[in-house]
Amino acid sequence: MASTDVLILPHDPSWGRRFAAEAARLLTLLEGAVLSVHHVGSTAVPGLAAKPVLDLLLVTRSESALDGWRAAVEGLGYRWHGEAGIRGRRYLLLPGPDYDAVHVHAFPAGHPEIERHVLFRDYLLAHPRRAAAYGSLKRELARLHRSDRAAYTEAKTAFIRETEVLARGWSARRRPA
């Protein structure tokens, strides 16, 4: 399979262990620059079919907190992509044999993308039927757009945006008045 092909696999319980190991490796290297790390994306939701790519979200002390660590992070095998289209983000990719094995999204504390990613994950964890619908959609879109990652990603956008709206409402109802 070419690295550009969309590959959706059944949930693999080892994804959680791989996240913990990679998070520990990065936290050890980055010392005080990182406040917290979250497992986000589909591999963070048990039972959800996903591309075999771990998404880590690092919450940093500041927008530029990781910049001084670039050479060290690249020494771990990561490719540094700067903001990659989202102001304030630092985006890193760790290549795997057929796919990028790890995507790191680093944001400064308080950045709105942190809440968006974590809330999407938490909503899917709390709503298994929505997660199952997302998994079904991803499998179908992977079949339709097997050789076009961009088309696959674009085709998921409406479902993701709708889920984000549901997640914000769900979160607001859970907060104490």
GUZA-580130 format. One record per atom (N, C-alpha, C, CB): residue in three letters; atom name; x, y, z. Coordinates in Angstrom, 1 decimal, padded with zeros to 4 digits. Glycine has a CB too. Layout:
   rest   atom       c1       c2       c3
    Ala     CA        X        Y        Z
...
% end
This chain:
   rest   atom       c1       c2       c3
    Met      N    000.9   -001.2    000.0
    Met     CA    000.0    000.0    000.0
    Met      C    000.9    001.2    000.0
    Met     CB   -001.0    000.0    001.2
    Ala      N    000.6    002.2   -000.9
    Ala     CA    001.3    003.4   -000.9
    Ala      C    001.0    004.3    000.3
    Ala     CB    001.0    004.2   -002.2
    Ser      N    002.0    005.1    000.7
    Ser     CA    001.8    005.9    001.9
    Ser      C    000.7    007.0    001.7
    Ser     CB    003.1    006.6    002.3
    Thr      N    000.2    007.2    000.5
    Thr     CA   -000.8    008.2    000.3
    Thr      C   -002.2    007.5    000.4
    Thr     CB   -000.7    008.8   -001.0
    Asp      N   -002.3    006.2    000.4
    Asp     CA   -003.6    005.5    000.5
    Asp      C   -004.2    005.7    001.9
    Asp     CB   -003.4    004.0    000.2
    Val      N   -005.5    005.8    002.0
    Val     CA   -006.2    005.9    003.2
    Val      C   -006.4    004.5    003.7
    Val     CB   -007.6    006.7    003.1
    Leu      N   -005.9    004.2    004.9
    Leu     CA   -006.0    002.9    005.5
    Leu      C   -006.8    003.1    006.9
    Leu     CB   -004.6    002.2    005.8
    Ile      N   -008.0    002.5    007.0
    Ile     CA   -008.8    002.5    008.2
    Ile      C   -008.7    001.1    008.8
    Ile     CB   -010.2    003.0    007.9
    Leu      N   -008.3    001.0    010.0
    Leu     CA   -008.2   -000.3    010.7
    Leu      C   -009.2   -000.4    011.9
    Leu     CB   -006.8   -000.5    011.2
    Pro      N   -009.6   -001.6    012.3
    Pro     CA   -010.3   -001.7    013.6
    Pro      C   -009.5   -001.1    014.7
    Pro     CB   -010.8   -003.2    013.8
    His      N   -010.1   -000.7    015.8
    His     CA   -009.4   -000.2    016.9
    His      C   -008.4   -001.2    017.4
    His     CB   -010.4    000.2    018.1
    Asp      N   -007.2   -000.7    017.7
    Asp     CA   -006.1   -001.6    018.3
    Asp      C   -005.8   -001.2    019.7
    Asp     CB   -004.9   -001.5    017.3
    Pro      N   -006.0   -002.0    020.7
    Pro     CA   -005.8   -001.7    022.1
    Pro      C   -004.3   -001.2    022.3
    Pro     CB   -006.1   -002.8    023.0
    Ser      N   -003.4   -001.6    021.5
    Ser     CA   -002.0   -001.1    021.7
    Ser      C   -001.9    000.4    021.4
    Ser     CB   -001.1   -001.9    020.7
    Trp      N   -002.8    001.0    020.8
    Trp     CA   -002.7    002.4    020.5
    Trp      C   -002.6    003.2    021.8
    Trp     CB   -003.9    002.9    019.7
    Gly      N   -003.3    002.9    022.8
    Gly     CA   -003.2    003.6    024.1
    Gly      C   -001.9    003.4    024.7
    Gly     CB   -004.3    003.1    025.0
    Arg      N   -001.3    002.2    024.6
    Arg     CA    000.1    002.0    025.2
    Arg      C    001.1    002.7    024.4
    Arg     CB    000.4    000.5    025.2
    Arg      N    000.9    002.8    023.1
    Arg     CA    001.9    003.5    022.2
    Arg      C    001.8    005.0    022.5
    Arg     CB    001.6    003.2    020.7
    Phe      N    000.6    005.5    022.7
    Phe     CA    000.5    006.9    023.1
    Phe      C    001.2    007.2    024.4
    Phe     CB   -001.0    007.3    023.3
    Ala      N    001.0    006.3    025.4
    Ala     CA    001.7    006.6    026.7
    Ala      C    003.2    006.5    026.6
    Ala     CB    001.2    005.5    027.7
    Ala      N    003.7    005.6    025.8
    Ala     CA    005.2    005.6    025.6
    Ala      C    005.7    006.8    024.9
    Ala     CB    005.5    004.3    024.8
    Glu      N    005.0    007.2    023.8
    Glu     CA    005.5    008.4    023.1
    Glu      C    005.3    009.7    023.9
    Glu     CB    004.7    008.5    021.7
    Ala      N    004.2    009.8    024.6
    Ala     CA    004.0    010.9    025.5
    Ala      C    005.2    011.0    026.5
    Ala     CB    002.7    010.9    026.2
    Ala      N    005.5    009.9    027.1
    Ala     CA    006.6    009.9    028.1
    Ala      C    007.9    010.3    027.5
    Ala     CB    006.7    008.5    028.7
    Arg      N    008.2    009.8    026.2
    Arg     CA    009.4    010.1    025.5
    Arg      C    009.5    011.6    025.3
    Arg     CB    009.5    009.3    024.2
    Leu      N    008.4    012.2    024.8
    Leu     CA    008.4    013.6    024.6
    Leu      C    008.5    014.5    025.8
    Leu     CB    007.2    014.0    023.8
    Leu      N    007.8    014.1    026.9
    Leu     CA    007.8    014.8    028.1
    Leu      C    009.2    014.8    028.8
    Leu     CB    006.8    014.2    029.1
    Thr      N    009.8    013.6    028.7
    Thr     CA    011.2    013.5    029.2
    Thr      C    012.1    014.5    028.5
    Thr     CB    011.7    012.1    029.1
    Leu      N    012.0    014.5    027.2
    Leu     CA    012.9    015.4    026.3
    Leu      C    012.6    016.9    026.6
    Leu     CB    012.7    015.1    024.9
    Leu      N    011.3    017.2    026.6
    Leu     CA    010.9    018.6    026.6
    Leu      C    010.8    019.2    028.0
    Leu     CB    009.5    018.7    025.9
    Glu      N    011.1    018.5    029.0
    Glu     CA    011.2    019.0    030.4
    Glu      C    010.0    019.9    030.7
    Glu     CB    012.5    019.7    030.6
    Gly      N    010.3    021.2    031.1
    Gly     CA    009.3    022.1    031.5
    Gly      C    008.5    022.9    030.5
    Gly     CB    009.9    023.1    032.4
    Ala      N    008.8    022.6    029.2
    Ala     CA    008.1    023.3    028.1
    Ala      C    006.7    022.9    027.9
    Ala     CB    008.9    023.1    026.8
    Val      N    006.3    021.7    028.4
    Val     CA    005.0    021.1    028.1
    Val      C    004.3    021.0    029.5
    Val     CB    005.1    019.7    027.5
    Leu      N    003.1    021.5    029.5
    Leu     CA    002.2    021.5    030.7
    Leu      C    001.4    020.2    030.8
    Leu     CB    001.3    022.6    030.7
    Ser      N    001.0    019.7    029.7
    Ser     CA    000.2    018.4    029.6
    Ser      C    000.2    017.9    028.2
    Ser     CB   -001.3    018.6    030.1
    Val      N   -000.2    016.6    028.1
    Val     CA   -000.3    015.9    026.9
    Val      C   -001.6    015.1    026.8
    Val     CB    001.0    015.0    026.6
    His      N   -002.2    015.2    025.7
    His     CA   -003.5    014.5    025.5
    His      C   -003.5    013.6    024.3
    His     CB   -004.7    015.5    025.4
    His      N   -004.1    012.4    024.4
    His     CA   -004.3    011.5    023.3
    His      C   -005.6    011.9    022.7
    His     CB   -004.3    010.0    023.7
    Val      N   -005.5    012.4    021.5
    Val     CA   -006.7    012.9    020.7
    Val      C   -006.8    012.1    019.4
    Val     CB   -006.7    014.4    020.5
    Gly      N   -007.9    012.4    018.7
    Gly     CA   -008.0    011.7    017.4
    Gly      C   -008.7    010.4    017.6
    Gly     CB   -006.7    011.6    016.7
    Ser      N   -008.9    009.7    016.5
    Ser     CA   -009.7    008.4    016.6
    Ser      C   -009.0    007.3    017.3
    Ser     CB   -009.9    008.0    015.2
    Thr      N   -007.7    007.3    017.4
    Thr     CA   -007.0    006.2    018.1
    Thr      C   -007.2    006.3    019.6
    Thr     CB   -005.5    006.2    017.8
    Ala      N   -007.7    007.5    020.1
    Ala     CA   -007.9    007.7    021.5
    Ala      C   -009.3    007.2    021.9
    Ala     CB   -007.8    009.2    021.8
    Val      N   -010.1    006.7    021.0
    Val     CA   -011.5    006.3    021.3
    Val      C   -011.6    004.7    021.1
    Val     CB   -012.5    007.0    020.4
    Pro      N   -011.6    004.0    022.2
    Pro     CA   -011.8    002.5    022.1
    Pro      C   -013.0    002.1    021.3
    Pro     CB   -011.9    001.9    023.5
    Gly      N   -012.7    001.2    020.4
    Gly     CA   -013.8    000.7    019.5
    Gly      C   -013.9    001.4    018.2
    Gly     CB   -015.0    000.7    020.2
    Leu      N   -013.3    002.6    018.1
    Leu     CA   -013.4    003.4    016.9
    Leu      C   -012.4    003.0    015.8
    Leu     CB   -013.3    004.9    017.2
    Ala      N   -012.8    002.7    014.6
    Ala     CA   -011.9    002.5    013.5
    Ala      C   -011.1    003.7    013.2
    Ala     CB   -012.7    002.0    012.2
    Ala      N   -009.9    003.5    012.8
    Ala     CA   -009.0    004.7    012.6
    Ala      C   -007.9    004.4    011.7
    Ala     CB   -008.4    005.2    014.0
    Lys      N   -007.3    005.5    011.2
    Lys     CA   -006.0    005.3    010.5
    Lys      C   -005.0    005.0    011.6
    Lys     CB   -005.6    006.7    009.7
    Pro      N   -004.0    004.2    011.3
    Pro     CA   -003.0    003.8    012.4
    Pro      C   -002.0    004.9    012.7
    Pro     CB   -002.3    002.5    012.0
    Val      N   -002.6    006.1    013.1
    Val     CA   -001.8    007.3    013.3
    Val      C   -002.2    007.8    014.7
    Val     CB   -002.0    008.4    012.2
    Leu      N   -001.2    008.0    015.6
    Leu     CA   -001.5    008.5    016.9
    Leu      C   -001.4    010.1    016.8
    Leu     CB   -000.5    008.0    018.0
    Asp      N   -002.4    010.7    017.4
    Asp     CA   -002.5    012.2    017.5
    Asp      C   -002.2    012.5    019.0
    Asp     CB   -003.8    012.7    017.0
    Leu      N   -001.1    013.3    019.2
    Leu     CA   -000.8    013.8    020.5
    Leu      C   -001.0    015.3    020.5
    Leu     CB    000.6    013.4    020.9
    Leu      N   -001.7    015.8    021.5
    Leu     CA   -001.8    017.2    021.7
    Leu      C   -001.0    017.7    022.9
    Leu     CB   -003.3    017.6    021.8
    Leu      N    000.0    018.5    022.6
    Leu     CA    000.8    019.0    023.7
    Leu      C    000.3    020.4    024.1
    Leu     CB    002.3    019.0    023.4
    Val      N    000.1    020.7    025.4
    Val     CA   -000.2    022.0    025.9
    Val      C    001.1    022.6    026.4
    Val     CB   -001.3    022.0    027.0
    Thr      N    001.5    023.7    025.8
    Thr     CA    002.8    024.3    026.1
    Thr      C    002.7    025.5    026.9
    Thr     CB    003.6    024.5    024.8
    Arg      N    003.8    026.0    027.5
    Arg     CA    003.8    027.2    028.3
    Arg      C    003.5    028.4    027.5
    Arg     CB    005.1    027.3    029.1
    Ser      N    004.0    028.4    026.2
    Ser     CA    003.8    029.6    025.4
    Ser      C    003.9    029.1    023.9
    Ser     CB    005.0    030.6    025.6
    Glu      N    003.5    030.0    023.0
    Glu     CA    003.5    029.7    021.6
    Glu      C    004.9    029.2    021.1
    Glu     CB    003.0    030.9    020.8
    Ser      N    005.9    029.8    021.6
    Ser     CA    007.2    029.5    021.1
    Ser      C    008.0    028.5    022.0
    Ser     CB    008.1    030.8    021.0
    Ala      N    007.3    027.9    023.0
    Ala     CA    008.0    027.1    024.0
    Ala      C    008.8    025.9    023.4
    Ala     CB    006.9    026.5    024.9
    Leu      N    008.3    025.4    022.3
    Leu     CA    009.0    024.3    021.7
    Leu      C    010.1    024.7    020.7
    Leu     CB    008.0    023.4    021.0
    Asp      N    010.1    025.9    020.3
    Asp     CA    011.0    026.3    019.2
    Asp      C    012.5    026.1    019.5
    Asp     CB    010.8    027.8    018.9
    Gly      N    012.9    026.2    020.7
    Gly     CA    014.2    026.0    021.1
    Gly      C    014.6    024.5    021.2
    Gly     CB    014.5    026.6    022.5
    Trp      N    013.6    023.7    021.1
    Trp     CA    013.7    022.2    021.2
    Trp      C    013.7    021.6    019.8
    Trp     CB    012.7    021.6    022.1
    Arg      N    013.6    022.3    018.8
    Arg     CA    013.4    021.8    017.4
    Arg      C    014.5    020.7    017.1
    Arg     CB    013.5    022.9    016.4
    Ala      N    015.7    021.0    017.3
    Ala     CA    016.8    020.1    016.9
    Ala      C    016.7    018.8    017.8
    Ala     CB    018.2    020.7    017.1
    Ala      N    016.3    018.9    019.0
    Ala     CA    016.2    017.7    019.9
    Ala      C    015.0    016.9    019.4
    Ala     CB    016.0    018.1    021.3
    Val      N    013.9    017.5    019.1
    Val     CA    012.7    016.8    018.6
    Val      C    013.0    016.1    017.3
    Val     CB    011.5    017.7    018.5
    Glu      N    013.7    016.8    016.4
    Glu     CA    014.1    016.2    015.1
    Glu      C    015.1    015.1    015.4
    Glu     CB    014.7    017.3    014.2
    Gly      N    015.8    015.1    016.4
    Gly     CA    016.7    014.0    016.8
    Gly      C    016.0    012.8    017.2
    Gly     CB    017.6    014.4    017.9
    Leu      N    014.7    012.9    017.6
    Leu     CA    013.9    011.7    017.9
    Leu      C    013.3    011.2    016.6
    Leu     CB    012.8    012.1    018.9
    Gly      N    013.5    011.9    015.5
    Gly     CA    012.9    011.4    014.2
    Gly      C    011.7    012.2    013.7
    Gly     CB    012.5    010.0    014.3
    Tyr      N    011.3    013.2    014.5
    Tyr     CA    010.2    014.0    014.0
    Tyr      C    010.6    014.9    012.9
    Tyr     CB    009.6    014.8    015.2
    Arg      N    009.6    015.2    012.1
    Arg     CA    009.7    016.3    011.0
    Arg      C    009.0    017.5    011.6
    Arg     CB    009.2    015.8    009.6
    Trp      N    009.6    018.6    011.5
    Trp     CA    009.1    019.9    012.1
    Trp      C    008.3    020.6    010.9
    Trp     CB    010.2    020.8    012.7
    His      N    007.1    021.0    011.2
    His     CA    006.3    021.7    010.1
    His      C    005.8    023.0    010.6
    His     CB    005.1    020.8    009.7
    Gly      N    006.3    023.6    011.6
    Gly     CA    005.9    024.9    012.1
    Gly      C    004.4    025.0    012.4
    Gly     CB    006.2    025.9    011.1
    Glu      N    003.8    026.1    012.0
    Glu     CA    002.4    026.2    012.3
    Glu      C    001.5    025.4    011.4
    Glu     CB    002.0    027.7    012.2
    Ala      N    001.9    025.1    010.3
    Ala     CA    001.1    024.3    009.3
    Ala      C   -000.3    024.7    009.2
    Ala     CB    001.2    022.8    009.7
    Gly      N   -000.5    026.0    009.0
    Gly     CA   -001.8    026.5    008.7
    Gly      C   -002.7    026.9    009.9
    Gly     CB   -002.5    025.5    008.0
    Ile      N   -002.2    026.7    011.1
    Ile     CA   -003.0    027.1    012.3
    Ile      C   -002.1    028.0    013.2
    Ile     CB   -003.5    025.8    013.1
    Arg      N   -002.5    029.2    013.3
    Arg     CA   -001.7    030.2    014.1
    Arg      C   -001.5    029.7    015.5
    Arg     CB   -002.3    031.6    014.0
    Gly      N   -000.3    029.7    015.9
    Gly     CA    000.0    029.3    017.3
    Gly      C    000.4    027.9    017.5
    Gly     CB   -001.1    029.6    018.2
    Arg      N    000.1    027.0    016.5
    Arg     CA    000.4    025.6    016.6
    Arg      C    001.9    025.3    016.2
    Arg     CB   -000.5    024.8    015.7
    Arg      N    002.4    024.3    016.8
    Arg     CA    003.7    023.7    016.2
    Arg      C    003.2    022.2    015.9
    Arg     CB    004.9    023.7    017.3
    Tyr      N    003.5    021.9    014.6
    Tyr     CA    003.0    020.6    014.1
    Tyr      C    004.2    019.7    013.7
    Tyr     CB    002.1    020.8    012.9
    Leu      N    004.2    018.5    014.3
    Leu     CA    005.4    017.6    014.1
    Leu      C    004.8    016.3    013.6
    Leu     CB    006.2    017.4    015.4
    Leu      N    005.6    015.6    012.7
    Leu     CA    005.2    014.3    012.2
    Leu      C    006.4    013.3    012.5
    Leu     CB    004.9    014.3    010.7
    Leu      N    006.0    012.2    013.0
    Leu     CA    007.0    011.1    013.1
    Leu      C    006.7    010.0    012.1
    Leu     CB    007.0    010.5    014.6
    Pro      N    007.5    009.9    011.1
    Pro     CA    007.2    008.9    010.0
    Pro      C    007.2    007.5    010.5
    Pro     CB    008.1    009.1    008.8
    Gly      N    006.3    006.7    009.9
    Gly     CA    006.3    005.2    010.1
    Gly      C    006.7    004.6    008.8
    Gly     CB    005.0    004.8    010.7
    Pro      N    006.7    003.2    008.8
    Pro     CA    007.0    002.5    007.6
    Pro      C    006.1    002.8    006.4
    Pro     CB    007.1    001.0    007.9
    Asp      N    004.8    002.9    006.6
    Asp     CA    003.9    003.1    005.6
    Asp      C    003.0    004.4    005.7
    Asp     CB    002.9    001.9    005.4
    Tyr      N    003.0    004.9    006.9
    Tyr     CA    002.2    006.0    007.3
    Tyr      C    003.0    006.9    008.3
    Tyr     CB    000.8    005.5    008.0
    Asp      N    002.5    008.1    008.5
    Asp     CA    003.1    008.9    009.6
    Asp      C    002.6    008.3    010.8
    Asp     CB    002.7    010.4    009.5
    Ala      N    003.5    007.8    011.7
    Ala     CA    003.1    007.0    012.9
    Ala      C    002.5    007.9    014.0
    Ala     CB    004.3    006.3    013.4
    Val      N    003.0    009.2    014.1
    Val     CA    002.6    010.1    015.1
    Val      C    002.5    011.5    014.6
    Val     CB    003.6    010.0    016.3
    His      N    001.4    012.1    014.9
    His     CA    001.2    013.6    014.6
    His      C    001.1    014.3    016.0
    His     CB   -000.2    013.8    013.8
    Val      N    001.9    015.3    016.1
    Val     CA    001.9    016.1    017.4
    Val      C    001.4    017.5    017.0
    Val     CB    003.4    016.1    018.0
    His      N    000.4    017.9    017.8
    His     CA   -000.2    019.2    017.6
    His      C    000.2    019.9    019.0
    His     CB   -001.7    019.2    017.3
    Ala      N    001.0    020.9    019.0
    Ala     CA    001.4    021.6    020.2
    Ala      C    000.8    023.0    020.2
    Ala     CB    002.9    021.6    020.4
    Phe      N    000.1    023.3    021.2
    Phe     CA   -000.6    024.6    021.3
    Phe      C   -000.2    025.3    022.7
    Phe     CB   -002.1    024.5    021.1
    Pro      N   -000.2    026.6    022.7
    Pro     CA    000.0    027.2    024.0
    Pro      C   -001.2    027.1    024.9
    Pro     CB    000.4    028.7    023.9
    Ala      N   -001.1    027.1    026.2
    Ala     CA   -002.2    027.0    027.1
    Ala      C   -003.2    028.1    026.8
    Ala     CB   -001.7    027.1    028.6
    Gly      N   -004.5    027.7    026.7
    Gly     CA   -005.5    028.6    026.4
    Gly      C   -005.9    028.7    025.0
    Gly     CB   -005.2    029.9    026.9
    His      N   -005.2    028.1    024.1
    His     CA   -005.5    028.1    022.7
    His      C   -006.8    027.4    022.4
    His     CB   -004.3    027.5    021.8
    Pro      N   -007.7    028.0    021.6
    Pro     CA   -009.0    027.3    021.4
    Pro      C   -009.0    025.9    020.8
    Pro     CB   -009.9    028.2    020.6
    Glu      N   -007.9    025.6    020.0
    Glu     CA   -007.8    024.3    019.4
    Glu      C   -007.7    023.2    020.4
    Glu     CB   -006.7    024.3    018.4
    Ile      N   -007.2    023.5    021.6
    Ile     CA   -007.0    022.5    022.7
    Ile      C   -008.4    022.0    023.0
    Ile     CB   -006.3    023.1    023.9
    Glu      N   -009.3    022.9    023.4
    Glu     CA   -010.6    022.5    023.8
    Glu      C   -011.4    021.8    022.7
    Glu     CB   -011.4    023.7    024.3
    Arg      N   -011.2    022.2    021.5
    Arg     CA   -011.9    021.6    020.3
    Arg      C   -011.5    020.2    020.2
    Arg     CB   -011.6    022.4    019.0
    His      N   -010.2    019.9    020.2
    His     CA   -009.7    018.5    020.1
    His      C   -010.2    017.6    021.2
    His     CB   -008.2    018.5    019.9
    Val      N   -010.0    018.1    022.4
    Val     CA   -010.3    017.3    023.6
    Val      C   -011.8    017.1    023.7
    Val     CB   -009.7    018.0    024.9
    Leu      N   -012.6    018.1    023.5
    Leu     CA   -014.0    018.0    023.6
    Leu      C   -014.6    017.0    022.5
    Leu     CB   -014.7    019.3    023.4
    Phe      N   -014.0    017.0    021.3
    Phe     CA   -014.4    016.1    020.3
    Phe      C   -014.2    014.6    020.8
    Phe     CB   -013.7    016.4    018.9
    Arg      N   -013.0    014.4    021.3
    Arg     CA   -012.6    013.1    021.8
    Arg      C   -013.6    012.7    022.9
    Arg     CB   -011.2    013.0    022.3
    Asp      N   -013.7    013.6    023.9
    Asp     CA   -014.6    013.3    025.1
    Asp      C   -016.0    013.0    024.7
    Asp     CB   -014.5    014.4    026.1
    Tyr      N   -016.5    013.7    023.7
    Tyr     CA   -017.9    013.5    023.2
    Tyr      C   -018.0    012.1    022.6
    Tyr     CB   -018.3    014.6    022.2
    Leu      N   -017.1    011.7    021.8
    Leu     CA   -017.1    010.4    021.2
    Leu      C   -017.0    009.3    022.2
    Leu     CB   -016.0    010.2    020.1
    Leu      N   -016.2    009.5    023.2
    Leu     CA   -016.0    008.5    024.3
    Leu      C   -017.4    008.4    025.1
    Leu     CB   -014.9    009.0    025.3
    Ala      N   -018.1    009.5    025.3
    Ala     CA   -019.3    009.4    026.0
    Ala      C   -020.6    009.0    025.2
    Ala     CB   -019.6    010.8    026.6
    His      N   -020.4    009.0    023.8
    His     CA   -021.5    008.7    022.9
    His      C   -021.1    007.7    021.9
    His     CB   -022.0    010.0    022.2
    Pro      N   -021.1    006.4    022.4
    Pro     CA   -020.7    005.3    021.5
    Pro      C   -021.4    005.2    020.2
    Pro     CB   -020.8    004.0    022.2
    Arg      N   -022.7    005.5    020.1
    Arg     CA   -023.4    005.5    018.8
    Arg      C   -022.8    006.5    017.9
    Arg     CB   -024.9    005.7    019.0
    Arg      N   -022.5    007.7    018.4
    Arg     CA   -021.9    008.7    017.5
    Arg      C   -020.5    008.2    017.0
    Arg     CB   -021.8    010.1    018.2
    Ala      N   -019.8    007.6    017.9
    Ala     CA   -018.5    007.1    017.5
    Ala      C   -018.6    006.0    016.5
    Ala     CB   -017.7    006.6    018.8
    Ala      N   -019.6    005.1    016.7
    Ala     CA   -019.8    004.1    015.7
    Ala      C   -020.2    004.6    014.3
    Ala     CB   -020.8    003.1    016.2
    Ala      N   -021.0    005.7    014.3
    Ala     CA   -021.4    006.3    013.1
    Ala      C   -020.2    006.9    012.4
    Ala     CB   -022.5    007.4    013.3
    Tyr      N   -019.3    007.5    013.2
    Tyr     CA   -018.1    008.1    012.6
    Tyr      C   -017.2    007.0    012.0
    Tyr     CB   -017.3    008.9    013.7
    Gly      N   -017.1    005.9    012.7
    Gly     CA   -016.3    004.8    012.2
    Gly      C   -016.8    004.3    010.9
    Gly     CB   -016.2    003.7    013.2
    Ser      N   -018.1    004.1    010.8
    Ser     CA   -018.8    003.7    009.6
    Ser      C   -018.5    004.6    008.4
    Ser     CB   -020.3    003.5    009.8
    Leu      N   -018.7    005.9    008.7
    Leu     CA   -018.4    006.9    007.7
    Leu      C   -017.0    006.9    007.3
    Leu     CB   -018.7    008.3    008.3
    Lys      N   -016.1    006.8    008.2
    Lys     CA   -014.6    006.7    007.8
    Lys      C   -014.3    005.5    006.9
    Lys     CB   -013.7    006.7    009.0
    Arg      N   -014.9    004.4    007.3
    Arg     CA   -014.6    003.2    006.4
    Arg      C   -015.2    003.4    005.0
    Arg     CB   -015.3    001.9    007.1
    Glu      N   -016.4    004.0    004.9
    Glu     CA   -017.0    004.2    003.6
    Glu      C   -016.2    005.2    002.8
    Glu     CB   -018.5    004.7    003.8
    Leu      N   -015.8    006.3    003.5
    Leu     CA   -015.0    007.3    002.8
    Leu      C   -013.6    006.8    002.3
    Leu     CB   -014.9    008.6    003.6
    Ala      N   -013.1    005.9    003.2
    Ala     CA   -011.8    005.3    002.8
    Ala      C   -011.9    004.5    001.5
    Ala     CB   -011.2    004.5    003.9
    Arg      N   -013.1    003.8    001.4
    Arg     CA   -013.3    003.0    000.3
    Arg      C   -013.5    003.9   -001.0
    Arg     CB   -014.6    002.1    000.5
    Leu      N   -014.2    005.0   -000.8
    Leu     CA   -014.5    005.9   -001.9
    Leu      C   -013.3    006.7   -002.3
    Leu     CB   -015.6    006.8   -001.6
    His      N   -012.4    007.0   -001.4
    His     CA   -011.3    007.9   -001.6
    His      C   -010.0    007.3   -001.2
    His     CB   -011.5    009.3   -000.8
    Arg      N   -009.8    006.0   -001.5
    Arg     CA   -008.7    005.2   -001.0
    Arg      C   -007.3    005.9   -001.4
    Arg     CB   -008.7    003.9   -001.6
    Ser      N   -007.2    006.5   -002.6
    Ser     CA   -005.9    007.0   -003.0
    Ser      C   -005.9    008.5   -002.9
    Ser     CB   -005.6    006.6   -004.4
    Asp      N   -006.8    009.1   -002.2
    Asp     CA   -006.9    010.6   -002.1
    Asp      C   -007.1    011.0   -000.7
    Asp     CB   -007.9    011.2   -003.1
    Arg      N   -006.1    011.2    000.1
    Arg     CA   -006.2    011.6    001.5
    Arg      C   -006.9    012.9    001.7
    Arg     CB   -004.8    011.7    002.2
    Ala      N   -006.7    013.9    000.8
    Ala     CA   -007.3    015.2    000.9
    Ala      C   -008.8    015.1    000.7
    Ala     CB   -006.7    016.2   -000.2
    Ala      N   -009.2    014.3   -000.3
    Ala     CA   -010.7    014.1   -000.5
    Ala      C   -011.3    013.4    000.7
    Ala     CB   -010.9    013.3   -001.8
    Tyr      N   -010.6    012.4    001.2
    Tyr     CA   -011.1    011.7    002.4
    Tyr      C   -011.3    012.6    003.5
    Tyr     CB   -010.1    010.5    002.8
    Thr      N   -010.3    013.4    003.8
    Thr     CA   -010.4    014.4    004.9
    Thr      C   -011.5    015.4    004.7
    Thr     CB   -009.1    015.1    005.1
    Glu      N   -011.6    015.9    003.5
    Glu     CA   -012.7    016.9    003.2
    Glu      C   -014.1    016.3    003.4
    Glu     CB   -012.5    017.4    001.8
    Ala      N   -014.2    015.0    003.0
    Ala     CA   -015.5    014.4    003.0
    Ala      C   -016.0    014.1    004.5
    Ala     CB   -015.5    013.1    002.3
    Lys      N   -015.0    014.1    005.4
    Lys     CA   -015.4    013.9    006.9
    Lys      C   -015.8    015.2    007.5
    Lys     CB   -014.2    013.3    007.6
    Thr      N   -015.5    016.4    006.9
    Thr     CA   -015.6    017.7    007.6
    Thr      C   -017.0    018.0    008.1
    Thr     CB   -015.2    018.7    006.6
    Ala      N   -018.0    017.7    007.3
    Ala     CA   -019.4    018.0    007.8
    Ala      C   -019.7    017.2    009.1
    Ala     CB   -020.4    017.8    006.7
    Phe      N   -019.4    016.0    009.1
    Phe     CA   -019.7    015.1    010.3
    Phe      C   -018.9    015.7    011.5
    Phe     CB   -019.3    013.7    010.0
    Ile      N   -017.6    016.0    011.3
    Ile     CA   -016.8    016.5    012.4
    Ile      C   -017.4    017.8    012.9
    Ile     CB   -015.4    016.7    011.9
    Arg      N   -017.7    018.7    012.0
    Arg     CA   -018.3    020.0    012.5
    Arg      C   -019.6    019.8    013.2
    Arg     CB   -018.5    021.0    011.3
    Glu      N   -020.4    019.0    012.7
    Glu     CA   -021.7    018.7    013.4
    Glu      C   -021.5    018.1    014.8
    Glu     CB   -022.6    017.7    012.5
    Thr      N   -020.5    017.2    014.9
    Thr     CA   -020.2    016.6    016.2
    Thr      C   -019.6    017.6    017.1
    Thr     CB   -019.2    015.4    016.0
    Glu      N   -018.8    018.6    016.6
    Glu     CA   -018.3    019.6    017.4
    Glu      C   -019.4    020.5    018.0
    Glu     CB   -017.3    020.5    016.6
    Val      N   -020.4    020.8    017.2
    Val     CA   -021.6    021.5    017.7
    Val      C   -022.3    020.7    018.8
    Val     CB   -022.6    021.9    016.6
    Leu      N   -022.5    019.5    018.6
    Leu     CA   -023.1    018.6    019.6
    Leu      C   -022.3    018.6    020.9
    Leu     CB   -023.3    017.2    019.1
    Ala      N   -021.0    018.5    020.7
    Ala     CA   -020.0    018.4    021.8
    Ala      C   -020.1    019.6    022.7
    Ala     CB   -018.6    018.1    021.3
    Arg      N   -020.1    020.8    022.0
    Arg     CA   -020.1    022.1    022.8
    Arg      C   -021.4    022.2    023.6
    Arg     CB   -020.0    023.3    021.8
    Gly      N   -022.6    021.8    023.0
    Gly     CA   -023.8    021.8    023.7
    Gly      C   -023.8    020.8    024.9
    Gly     CB   -025.0    021.4    022.8
    Trp      N   -023.3    019.6    024.6
    Trp     CA   -023.1    018.6    025.7
    Trp      C   -022.3    019.1    026.8
    Trp     CB   -022.6    017.3    025.1
    Ser      N   -021.2    019.7    026.5
    Ser     CA   -020.3    020.3    027.5
    Ser      C   -020.9    021.4    028.3
    Ser     CB   -019.0    020.8    026.9
    Ala      N   -021.6    022.3    027.6
    Ala     CA   -022.3    023.4    028.3
    Ala      C   -023.3    022.8    029.3
    Ala     CB   -022.9    024.3    027.3
    Arg      N   -024.0    021.8    028.9
    Arg     CA   -025.1    021.2    029.8
    Arg      C   -024.4    020.5    031.0
    Arg     CB   -025.9    020.2    029.1
    Arg      N   -023.2    020.1    030.9
    Arg     CA   -022.5    019.4    032.0
    Arg      C   -021.9    020.3    033.0
    Arg     CB   -021.5    018.5    031.5
    Arg      N   -021.7    021.6    032.6
    Arg     CA   -021.0    022.6    033.5
    Arg      C   -022.0    023.0    034.6
    Arg     CB   -020.5    023.8    032.7
    Pro      N   -021.5    023.1    035.8
    Pro     CA   -022.4    023.6    036.9
    Pro      C   -022.9    025.1    036.6
    Pro     CB   -021.7    023.6    038.3
    Ala      N   -024.1    025.4    037.0
    Ala     CA   -024.6    026.7    036.7
    Ala      C   -024.0    027.8    037.6
    Ala     CB   -026.1    026.7    036.8
% end
